[in-house]
């Protein structure tokens, strides 16, 4: 169980970077629309 949790945590860390990029792109699109 501990190994699975560690793997999930590692994936979540890499995913957070992708989330920031997605949010930034969405923000640019919203600003472009306005």
DSSP file (Angstrom, degrees, kcal/mol; ACC not computed):
  #  RESIDUE AA STRUCTURE BP1 BP2  ACC     N-H-->O    O-->H-N    N-H-->O    O-->H-N    TCO  KAPPA ALPHA  PHI   PSI    X-CA   Y-CA   Z-CA
    1    1 A X     >        0   0    0      0, 0.0     4,-2.3     0, 0.0     5,-0.2   0.000 360.0 360.0 360.0 -42.0    0.0    0.0    0.0
    2    2 A X  H  >  +     0   0    0      1,-0.2     4,-2.3     2,-0.2     5,-0.2   0.895 360.0  51.3 -62.5 -39.9    2.8    2.4    0.9
    3    3 A X  H  > S+     0   0    0      1,-0.2     4,-2.2     2,-0.2    -1,-0.2   0.900 110.0  49.2 -65.0 -40.0    4.5    1.8   -2.5
    4    4 A X  H  > S+     0   0    0      1,-0.2     4,-2.4     2,-0.2    -1,-0.2   0.911 111.2  49.6 -64.7 -42.2    1.3    2.5   -4.4
    5    5 A X  H  X S+     0   0    0     -4,-2.3     4,-2.3     2,-0.2    -2,-0.2   0.900 110.3  50.7 -63.9 -40.5    0.8    5.7   -2.4
    6    6 A X  H  X S+     0   0    0     -4,-2.3     4,-2.2     1,-0.2    -1,-0.2   0.908 111.0  48.6 -63.7 -41.7    4.4    6.8   -3.1
    7    7 A X  H  X S+     0   0    0     -4,-2.2     4,-2.2     1,-0.2    -1,-0.2   0.909 111.3  50.0 -64.3 -41.6    3.9    6.2   -6.8
    8    8 A X  H  X S+     0   0    0     -4,-2.4     4,-2.2     1,-0.2    -2,-0.2   0.893 110.0  51.0 -63.5 -39.7    0.6    8.2   -6.8
    9    9 A X  H  X S+     0   0    0     -4,-2.3     4,-1.9     2,-0.2    -1,-0.2   0.904 109.3  50.4 -64.8 -42.0    2.3   11.1   -5.0
   10   10 A X  H  X S+     0   0    0     -4,-2.2     4,-1.6     1,-0.2    -2,-0.2   0.905 112.1  47.3 -62.7 -42.2    5.1   11.1   -7.6
   11   11 A X  H  X S+     0   0    0     -4,-2.2     4,-2.1     1,-0.2    -1,-0.2   0.874 109.1  54.5 -67.0 -36.8    2.6   11.2  -10.4
   12   12 A X  H  X S+     0   0    0     -4,-2.2     4,-1.9     1,-0.2    -1,-0.2   0.863 104.9  54.0 -65.3 -35.6    0.6   13.9   -8.7
   13   13 A X  H  X S+     0   0    0     -4,-1.9     4,-0.9     1,-0.2    -1,-0.2   0.921 111.9  43.5 -65.2 -43.5    3.7   16.1   -8.4
   14   14 A X  H  X S+     0   0    0     -4,-1.6     4,-1.1     1,-0.2     3,-0.2   0.847 112.4  54.1 -69.5 -33.1    4.3   15.8  -12.2
   15   15 A X  H  X S+     0   0    0     -4,-2.1     4,-2.4     1,-0.2    -1,-0.2   0.829  98.3  63.3 -70.0 -32.0    0.6   16.4  -12.9
   16   16 A X  H  X S+     0   0    0     -4,-1.9     4,-1.9     1,-0.2    -1,-0.2   0.865 100.6  52.7 -62.0 -35.8    0.6   19.6  -10.9
   17   17 A X  H  X S+     0   0    0     -4,-0.9     4,-1.9    -3,-0.2    -1,-0.2   0.909 109.6  48.6 -65.0 -41.5    3.0   21.1  -13.4
   18   18 A X  H  X S+     0   0    0     -4,-1.1     4,-2.5     1,-0.2    -2,-0.2   0.877 107.9  55.1 -65.0 -37.8    0.7   20.2  -16.2
   19   19 A X  H  X S+     0   0    0     -4,-2.4     4,-2.7     1,-0.2    -1,-0.2   0.903 106.5  50.8 -62.0 -41.3   -2.2   21.7  -14.3
   20   20 A X  H  X S+     0   0    0     -4,-1.9     4,-2.4     2,-0.2    -1,-0.2   0.909 111.0  48.7 -63.3 -42.5   -0.4   25.0  -14.0
   21   21 A X  H  X S+     0   0    0     -4,-1.9     4,-2.4     2,-0.2    -2,-0.2   0.917 112.3  48.4 -63.4 -43.3    0.3   25.0  -17.8
   22   22 A X  H  X S+     0   0    0     -4,-2.5     4,-2.6     2,-0.2    -2,-0.2   0.924 112.7  47.8 -62.8 -45.2   -3.3   24.2  -18.6
   23   23 A X  H  X S+     0   0    0     -4,-2.7     4,-2.3     1,-0.2    -1,-0.2   0.897 111.9  50.5 -62.9 -40.4   -4.6   27.0  -16.3
   24   24 A X  H  X S+     0   0    0     -4,-2.4     4,-2.1     2,-0.2    -2,-0.2   0.910 111.4  47.6 -63.4 -43.7   -2.1   29.4  -17.8
   25   25 A X  H  X S+     0   0    0     -4,-2.4     4,-2.3     2,-0.2    -2,-0.2   0.914 112.2  49.8 -64.1 -43.3   -3.2   28.5  -21.4
   26   26 A X  H  X S+     0   0    0     -4,-2.6     4,-2.6     1,-0.2    -2,-0.2   0.899 109.6  51.9 -61.9 -40.5   -6.9   28.8  -20.3
   27   27 A X  H  X S+     0   0    0     -4,-2.3     4,-2.5     2,-0.2    -1,-0.2   0.908 109.5  49.0 -62.5 -42.9   -6.2   32.2  -18.8
   28   28 A X  H  X S+     0   0    0     -4,-2.1     4,-2.2     2,-0.2    -2,-0.2   0.906 111.9  49.0 -62.7 -42.8   -4.5   33.4  -22.0
   29   29 A X  H  X S+     0   0    0     -4,-2.3     4,-2.1     2,-0.2    -2,-0.2   0.917 111.7  48.9 -63.9 -43.5   -7.5   32.2  -24.1
   30   30 A X  H  X S+     0   0    0     -4,-2.6     4,-1.9     1,-0.2    -2,-0.2   0.921 112.3  48.1 -62.5 -44.1  -10.0   34.0  -21.7
   31   31 A X  H  < S+     0   0    0     -4,-2.5    -1,-0.2     1,-0.2    -2,-0.2   0.869 110.1  53.0 -64.6 -35.8   -7.9   37.2  -21.9
   32   32 A X  H  < S+     0   0    0     -4,-2.2    -1,-0.2     1,-0.2    -2,-0.2   0.882 107.1  52.1 -66.4 -37.8   -7.8   36.9  -25.7
   33   33 A X  H  <        0   0    0     -4,-2.1    -2,-0.2     1,-0.3    -1,-0.2   0.903 360.0 360.0 -64.8 -40.8  -11.6   36.6  -25.9
   34   34 A X     <        0   0    0     -4,-1.9    -1,-0.3    -5,-0.1    -2,-0.2   0.480 360.0 360.0 -75.9 360.0  -12.1   39.7  -23.8
